[in-house]
């Protein structure tokens, strides 16, 4: 039996039509990384995001107390580094 790499708890705040949100979710799914998604269209969720991070933008990614925001191409390398993924994965 081999040890599976431990994965961090990932939460993402998204909107359905956001291209960077779609890219982020596709990337995480392709890597087999589970995440919990929150829909920023819900005013209560948007307020929760603002209270937790000071922002209500999409996509917004929370991992191990760290907040990543901005475009997918901006977030992916930072997330990959935090999760110990290879450079090719970003």
Order of alpha helices (4+ residues) and beta strands (2+ residues): beta-alpha-beta-alpha-beta-beta-alpha
